Amino acid sequence: MAIAQDISYRLERLILDGGLAPGQKMPSERQLATRLGVSRAIIREALHELQGRGVIETKHGKGSFVARIVPGGEEDGDDSPLLQMFNGHARTLYDLLEIREQLEGQAAYLAAKRATTLDLHRITKAYASLEQTDPLTNARPDHNFHQAIVEASHNPVLVHVLNGLKNLMLLTVQASVANLNPREEMRNKIARQHKRIYQAVMAKKPEAAKRIATAHVRFVSDAMRDIEQQGVTIIRVPVNAPTAKTVVSQNA
C-alpha cells in the first residue's frame, strides 16, 4: 500500500509539474510500470487512488485522462461563459490581454531562470515553427511559442492556470493575428518582439525576458485599442473559426 501511495504521489507531481497536462490521456499501465520501475498491479492501485480523489478521470472505452484542475479547456468548446462574453462584450478582449501581460511576463522571467535543456529545445522548436508559418495564419504557432515558455517556468500553478484558460488565451492571439498581422508595420514589430523574447529566454536573462514579454502583450492590446479608436471594428475570431487570413478577407 505504501508503494502504491508513493507512486500516486509521483504521478501527482508529474501532473502538477506539467509533465501530464489537463485533459491528456494517461500512459498505459504497462508504460507507467516500465517508466516507474514497479509492477502493473502497483500502478493499477495508484491510478485507482488518483481516480477516487478526482485527479484522473476514466472514460469508458477510451482510457484514463488527467482531470481539469482548472476548468475551461478545449473540451469546453464554445460553452464557456467567458468564451461567450468574449463575443458579446468588447472589453473582454482587453481583460484577457491584461491577464496575459502579467502571467506571460512572469512566465518568461521564470523560464529564463529555470528552463532545462529540453525546455530550451522545445522553445526553439516552437519559435522555428512560428517563424516558418505565414504570419496571416500563424495564430496557433504564435500561441504554442508562448505556451512553450509558460511550461518552461516550472511553476505548476501558473502552468495549470494558463492551460485551463488555453482557449481564452488563444482567442487573444487569433484577434492579434486577424487585426494586426495584415498590417506590415505591425507584424514586423510583433516578429521582432517574439525574437527578442526568444533571445532573452535562451540567454537566461530573466529581467529582460519579463520586460520584453510584458511589453509585447501590452503593445498588442494598445495597438488594437488604437484601431478601434480609429473607427475600425475589431475582428474577434472564435476558436474553431477559419484561419485569420480567411476571416480578414471576409471582412475586407
Secondary structure, DSSP 8 states (H G I E B T S, - for coil): -HHHHHHHHHHHHHHHTTSS-TT-B---HHHHHHHHTS-HHHHHHHHHHHHHTTSEEEETTTEEEE--SSS--GGGGGGSHHHHHHHH-TTHHHHHHHHHHHHHHHHHHHHHHH--HHHHHHHHHHHHHHHHS-TTS-HHHHHHHHHHHHHTT--HHHHHHHHHTHHHHHHHHHHHHHHTTTSHHHHHHHHHHHHHHHHHHHTT-HHHHHHHHHHHHHHHHHHHHHHHHTT-------TTS--HHHHHHHH-
